[in-house]
């Protein structure tokens, strides 16, 4: 890899989320170049390549692409059940790895990915895109500054009515509703976003309690169409999550955080374009009210804005950060190693739902409080 030229990336997967990544590559051509695409559907890969550049090589084999000298890294926008095999193959070929969330279909597979990347000395980063939303970056700064006081409760909703009768199912194929291929259902596909975001805000999860429902006929192999969960964090905060693919709701995604000195909430400003992107959650920008406003006439919540984030599109920020980490060897903000905590919380929730009891993550995974 050149130390001065653009990072050359091979994209695996030409489905819905790949379109958001493609737009980011187009915006970052001075530092990253998409040079190859692979998909099991070759014609779909060729079509996506035509949207970017006629010079892209379309591969009919992932192994051939990942072993090619024309790429320095892979961007994995593939079904969740092949993340692990594709990541390990990339690491063994000396390629850096950006992999979509959820990282894998089990905690054990996630550990295997981290171990392979460590062994080969390559960057492994998970596309937890909500960490790269400018207002979310500022929310974390406000929390860490103490402006919110002690965070004691929060909530997050993800309600996407893709499989309500009369709607076309979510694009991307039946694998997204197959519990074996997706690593779960609504909680794995949607809830993972906010499990990870609250870890970014608050630190590590200690205990989880969850319930899932699996009654929708389009969902197979145990994939739940609805889930609720409560996460208790090491700092004492309690977070409630609700996620569903089968309910109408006034908005698609929202979170709230209450501290003893302030409150934060998000709301999608306009639902008219909510099907434009695979990750509508990043459209939900934040507003804050804190105790510094006490004693003044109440003016309502004010927008949380960041002056330090280059652009508003978090996919651009995410891929820019990946390139920077490859160049300077830094640990990514959403590294594979960090994401082990998100994976443990996610699959701890499934274990809680299966057993019908609260789950202590430290006891479940048996590696102590410094488990990463």
C-alpha positions as CSV (number, residue, x, y, z in Angstrom):
1,X,0.0,0.0,0.0
2,X,1.3,3.4,-0.9
3,X,1.9,5.8,2.0
4,X,0.6,8.7,0.0
5,X,-2.0,7.5,-2.5
6,X,-5.6,6.6,-1.8
7,X,-6.4,3.5,0.1
8,X,-7.6,0.9,-2.4
9,X,-10.7,-1.0,-1.2
10,X,-12.6,-4.1,-2.4
11,X,-16.3,-4.0,-1.6
12,X,-18.0,-7.3,-0.8
13,X,-21.8,-7.1,-1.1
14,X,-23.8,-4.9,-3.5
15,X,-27.0,-4.7,-1.6
16,X,-28.9,-1.9,0.3
17,X,-26.3,-0.8,2.8
18,X,-23.6,-0.8,0.1
19,X,-25.3,2.1,-1.6
20,X,-24.6,4.3,1.5
21,X,-21.0,3.2,1.5
22,X,-20.7,3.9,-2.3
23,X,-21.8,7.5,-1.7
24,X,-19.1,7.8,0.9
25,X,-16.4,6.5,-1.4
26,X,-17.5,9.0,-4.0
27,X,-17.1,11.8,-1.5
28,X,-13.6,10.7,-0.4
29,X,-11.9,10.0,-3.7
30,X,-8.8,12.0,-2.6
31,X,-8.1,9.4,0.2
32,X,-9.9,6.2,-0.7
33,X,-10.6,4.5,-4.0
34,X,-13.1,1.7,-4.6
35,X,-11.2,-0.6,-7.0
36,X,-13.1,-3.9,-6.8
37,X,-16.6,-5.3,-6.1
38,X,-17.7,-8.8,-5.3
39,X,-21.3,-10.1,-4.9
40,X,-22.8,-13.5,-5.3
41,X,-25.1,-11.8,-7.8
42,X,-22.6,-10.8,-10.4
43,X,-25.0,-8.6,-12.4
44,X,-25.9,-6.7,-9.2
45,X,-22.2,-6.1,-8.6
46,X,-21.7,-4.9,-12.2
47,X,-24.6,-2.5,-11.8
48,X,-23.2,-1.0,-8.6
49,X,-19.8,-0.7,-10.2
50,X,-21.4,1.2,-13.1
51,X,-22.6,3.8,-10.6
52,X,-19.1,4.4,-9.4
53,X,-16.5,3.9,-12.2
54,X,-16.0,1.9,-15.3
55,X,-12.5,1.0,-14.0
56,X,-13.8,-1.1,-11.1
57,X,-13.0,-4.8,-11.3
58,X,-16.0,-7.0,-10.7
59,X,-15.1,-10.4,-9.2
60,X,-17.0,-13.6,-9.3
61,X,-15.1,-15.0,-6.4
62,X,-14.5,-13.4,-3.0
63,X,-11.3,-15.4,-2.5
64,X,-10.0,-14.0,-5.8
65,X,-10.7,-10.5,-4.8
66,X,-9.4,-10.7,-1.3
67,X,-6.1,-12.2,-2.5
68,X,-5.7,-9.6,-5.2
69,X,-2.8,-7.1,-5.0
70,X,-5.0,-4.3,-6.3
71,X,-6.7,-3.9,-2.9
72,X,-5.4,-2.8,0.5
73,X,-8.6,-3.4,2.4
74,X,-12.1,-4.9,2.2
75,X,-15.5,-3.3,3.1
76,X,-17.9,-6.1,4.0
77,X,-21.5,-5.3,3.4
78,X,-22.6,-8.9,3.3
79,X,-25.1,-11.1,5.2
80,X,-24.1,-11.4,8.8
81,X,-23.4,-15.1,8.8
82,X,-20.5,-14.7,6.4
83,X,-18.8,-11.7,8.2
84,X,-16.5,-14.0,10.2
85,X,-15.3,-16.2,7.3
86,X,-14.7,-13.1,5.0
87,X,-13.0,-11.2,7.8
88,X,-10.6,-14.0,8.7
89,X,-9.8,-14.6,5.0
90,X,-9.1,-10.8,4.6
91,X,-6.8,-10.8,7.7
92,X,-4.9,-13.8,6.5
93,X,-4.4,-12.0,3.2
94,X,-3.0,-8.9,5.0
95,X,-6.1,-6.8,4.1
96,X,-7.6,-4.3,6.5
97,X,-11.3,-4.8,7.3
98,X,-14.3,-2.6,7.7
99,X,-17.3,-4.8,8.5
100,X,-21.0,-3.8,8.8
101,X,-22.9,-4.3,12.0
102,X,-23.7,-6.6,13.7
103,X,-20.1,-7.8,13.7
104,X,-20.9,-11.5,13.7
105,X,-23.6,-14.0,14.6
106,X,-22.1,-15.0,17.9
107,X,-19.7,-13.7,20.5
108,X,-17.3,-16.6,19.7
109,X,-17.2,-15.6,16.0
110,X,-16.5,-12.0,17.0
111,X,-13.5,-13.1,19.1
112,X,-12.2,-15.2,16.2
113,X,-12.3,-12.1,14.0
114,X,-10.4,-10.0,16.5
115,X,-7.8,-12.7,17.0
116,X,-7.3,-13.1,13.2
117,X,-6.8,-9.3,12.8
118,X,-4.4,-9.1,15.7
119,X,-2.4,-12.0,14.4
120,X,-2.0,-10.4,11.0
121,X,-1.6,-6.8,12.3
122,X,-4.5,-5.4,10.3
123,X,-7.2,-2.9,11.3
124,X,-10.6,-4.4,12.1
125,X,-13.3,-1.8,12.3
126,X,-17.1,-2.3,12.7
127,X,-19.5,0.0,10.9
128,X,-21.4,1.3,14.0
129,X,-22.5,4.3,12.0
130,X,-24.3,6.1,14.9
131,X,-20.9,6.8,16.5
132,X,-20.1,9.0,13.5
133,X,-23.2,11.2,13.6
134,X,-22.0,14.7,14.5
135,X,-24.6,15.3,17.2
136,X,-23.9,12.0,18.8
137,X,-20.2,12.8,19.0
138,X,-21.2,16.1,20.7
139,X,-23.7,14.3,23.1
140,X,-20.8,12.1,24.3
141,X,-18.6,15.2,24.9
142,X,-21.4,16.8,26.9
143,X,-21.9,13.7,29.0
144,X,-18.1,13.4,29.6
145,X,-17.9,17.1,30.6
146,X,-20.4,16.6,33.3
147,X,-23.0,18.9,31.8
148,X,-25.7,16.2,32.1
149,X,-24.8,15.3,35.6
150,X,-25.2,11.6,36.5
151,X,-27.1,9.8,33.7
152,X,-29.7,7.6,35.4
153,X,-32.1,6.5,32.6
154,X,-32.5,6.4,28.9
155,X,-34.6,4.9,26.2
156,X,-34.2,4.0,22.5
157,X,-36.8,3.0,19.9
158,X,-36.3,1.5,16.5
159,X,-39.7,0.9,14.8
160,X,-39.5,0.0,11.1
161,X,-42.9,-1.3,9.7
162,X,-41.3,-3.2,6.8
163,X,-43.3,-6.4,7.3
164,X,-46.7,-5.0,8.1
165,X,-49.3,-6.5,5.8
166,X,-49.5,-4.5,2.5
167,X,-45.9,-3.4,2.6
168,X,-43.1,-5.0,0.6
169,X,-40.6,-6.8,2.9
170,X,-37.3,-5.1,3.6
171,X,-35.0,-5.2,0.6
172,X,-31.9,-7.4,0.7
173,X,-33.3,-10.8,0.5
174,X,-34.9,-13.3,2.9
175,X,-31.7,-13.8,4.8
176,X,-32.5,-10.6,6.9
177,X,-35.5,-12.4,8.4
178,X,-33.6,-15.7,8.9
179,X,-32.4,-16.0,12.5
180,X,-29.4,-18.2,11.5
181,X,-28.2,-15.9,8.7
182,X,-28.9,-12.6,10.5
183,X,-27.7,-13.7,13.9
184,X,-31.2,-12.9,15.3
185,X,-34.0,-10.7,14.3
186,X,-35.1,-7.1,15.0
187,X,-32.7,-6.8,18.0
188,X,-29.7,-7.9,15.9
189,X,-30.5,-5.8,12.9
190,X,-31.9,-2.7,14.6
191,X,-31.3,-2.8,18.3
192,X,-27.5,-3.3,17.8
193,X,-27.3,0.4,16.7
194,X,-28.5,1.7,20.1
195,X,-26.8,-1.0,22.2
196,X,-23.6,0.2,20.7
197,X,-24.5,3.9,20.9
198,X,-25.2,3.8,24.6
199,X,-22.0,1.9,25.2
200,X,-20.3,4.8,23.4
201,X,-22.1,7.3,25.6
202,X,-22.0,5.4,29.0
203,X,-19.4,2.7,29.0
204,X,-19.9,-1.0,29.7
205,X,-23.1,-3.0,30.2
206,X,-23.2,-5.2,33.3
207,X,-26.6,-6.9,33.2
208,X,-29.4,-7.3,30.7
209,X,-33.0,-8.4,30.7
210,X,-34.9,-9.0,27.5
211,X,-38.0,-10.5,25.9
212,X,-38.6,-11.3,22.2
213,X,-41.6,-12.3,20.1
214,X,-41.3,-14.6,17.0
215,X,-44.9,-14.8,15.7
216,X,-44.6,-13.2,12.3
217,X,-44.8,-15.7,9.4
218,X,-42.0,-14.0,7.4
219,X,-39.4,-14.6,10.1
220,X,-37.7,-18.0,10.3
221,X,-35.2,-19.9,12.4
222,X,-36.1,-18.0,15.6
223,X,-35.7,-14.5,14.2
224,X,-37.8,-12.2,16.4
225,X,-39.9,-9.5,14.8
226,X,-40.2,-7.6,18.1
227,X,-38.0,-7.2,21.2
228,X,-37.7,-5.2,24.4
229,X,-34.6,-5.1,26.6
230,X,-33.2,-3.3,29.7
231,X,-29.5,-2.7,29.9
232,X,-27.9,-1.8,33.2
233,X,-24.5,-0.1,32.9
234,X,-21.5,-0.1,35.2
235,X,-22.1,3.6,36.0
236,X,-25.6,2.8,37.3
237,X,-27.6,4.0,34.3
238,X,-30.6,1.9,33.2
239,X,-31.5,1.9,29.4
240,X,-34.7,0.5,27.9
241,X,-34.8,-0.6,24.3
242,X,-37.8,-1.3,22.1
243,X,-37.4,-2.6,18.5
244,X,-39.9,-3.9,16.0
245,X,-40.4,-4.6,12.3
246,X,-44.2,-5.0,12.5
247,X,-45.7,-1.9,14.2
248,X,-46.8,1.5,13.0
249,X,-45.3,4.3,15.0
250,X,-45.0,8.1,14.9
251,X,-41.3,7.9,14.1
252,X,-38.7,5.4,13.1
253,X,-35.8,5.9,15.6
254,X,-35.4,8.0,18.7
255,X,-33.4,8.0,21.9
256,X,-33.6,9.8,25.2
257,X,-31.1,10.3,28.0
258,X,-32.0,11.7,31.4
259,X,-29.3,13.0,33.8
260,X,-29.7,14.7,37.2
261,X,-28.7,18.0,35.5
262,X,-30.1,17.7,32.0
263,X,-32.0,15.8,29.3
264,X,-31.3,14.9,25.7
265,X,-33.7,13.5,23.1
266,X,-33.7,12.9,19.4
267,X,-36.4,12.9,16.8
268,X,-36.5,12.5,13.1
269,X,-37.2,15.9,11.6
270,X,-39.1,14.6,8.6
271,X,-40.4,11.1,7.8
272,X,-40.9,11.8,4.1
273,X,-37.5,10.5,3.1
274,X,-37.1,7.8,5.7
275,X,-36.8,5.0,3.1
276,X,-33.9,6.7,1.3
277,X,-31.2,5.0,3.3
278,X,-30.6,1.7,5.0
279,X,-29.8,3.4,8.3
280,X,-32.5,5.9,9.1
281,X,-31.3,6.2,12.7
282,X,-28.6,8.6,11.6
283,X,-31.2,11.2,10.6
284,X,-32.3,11.6,14.2
285,X,-30.4,14.6,15.5
286,X,-30.2,15.6,19.1
287,X,-31.5,18.4,21.3
288,X,-30.5,19.2,24.9
289,X,-31.8,21.0,28.0
290,X,-29.4,21.3,31.0
291,X,-29.3,22.8,34.4
292,X,-27.3,25.8,33.1
293,X,-30.6,27.0,31.8
294,X,-32.2,27.0,35.3
295,X,-33.2,30.4,36.6
296,X,-33.8,31.7,33.0
297,X,-37.1,31.8,31.2
298,X,-37.6,28.3,29.7
299,X,-36.8,28.4,26.0
300,X,-37.1,24.7,25.3
301,X,-34.5,22.3,24.1
302,X,-31.6,23.5,21.9
303,X,-29.9,21.7,19.1
304,X,-26.8,19.7,19.8
305,X,-24.2,20.6,17.2
306,X,-20.6,19.6,16.7
307,X,-18.0,21.9,15.2
308,X,-15.4,19.2,15.2
309,X,-16.9,16.7,12.7
310,X,-16.1,17.2,9.0
311,X,-19.5,16.5,7.5
312,X,-23.1,15.6,8.5
313,X,-23.1,12.3,6.6
314,X,-21.9,9.6,9.2
315,X,-21.0,7.1,6.5
316,X,-18.5,9.6,5.1
317,X,-17.1,10.2,8.6
318,X,-17.0,6.5,9.3
319,X,-15.0,5.6,6.1
320,X,-12.7,8.6,6.5
321,X,-11.9,7.4,10.1
322,X,-11.2,3.9,8.8
323,X,-8.7,5.3,6.2
324,X,-7.0,7.4,8.9
325,X,-6.6,4.4,11.2
326,X,-5.1,2.3,8.4
327,X,-2.7,5.1,7.7
328,X,-1.6,5.8,11.2
329,X,-2.1,2.5,13.0
330,X,-4.6,3.9,15.5
331,X,-7.3,1.8,17.2
332,X,-10.6,2.7,15.5
333,X,-13.4,4.3,17.5
334,X,-15.5,1.3,16.7
335,X,-12.8,-1.3,16.6
336,X,-13.5,-5.0,16.6
337,X,-12.1,-5.3,20.0
338,X,-14.4,-2.6,21.4
339,X,-17.3,-4.1,19.6
340,X,-17.0,-7.3,21.7
341,X,-18.8,-5.4,24.4
342,X,-21.7,-4.7,22.0
343,X,-21.8,-8.3,20.9
344,X,-21.8,-9.6,24.5
345,X,-24.7,-7.2,25.4
346,X,-26.7,-8.3,22.3
347,X,-26.3,-12.0,22.8
348,X,-26.7,-11.6,26.5
349,X,-30.2,-10.2,25.7
350,X,-31.0,-13.3,23.6
351,X,-29.8,-15.5,26.4
352,X,-32.0,-13.6,28.8
353,X,-35.0,-14.0,26.5
354,X,-34.4,-17.7,26.2
355,X,-34.0,-18.3,29.9
356,X,-36.5,-15.7,31.1
357,X,-34.1,-14.3,33.7
358,X,-31.7,-11.3,34.1
359,X,-28.2,-12.0,32.8
360,X,-25.0,-10.9,34.4
361,X,-22.6,-10.5,31.4
362,X,-19.5,-11.0,33.4
363,X,-20.8,-14.3,34.7
364,X,-22.1,-15.4,31.3
365,X,-18.8,-14.7,29.5
366,X,-16.5,-15.7,32.4
367,X,-13.7,-13.3,31.6
368,X,-13.9,-10.8,34.5
369,X,-14.5,-7.0,34.4
370,X,-11.5,-6.3,32.1
371,X,-12.8,-8.8,29.6
372,X,-11.6,-7.0,26.4
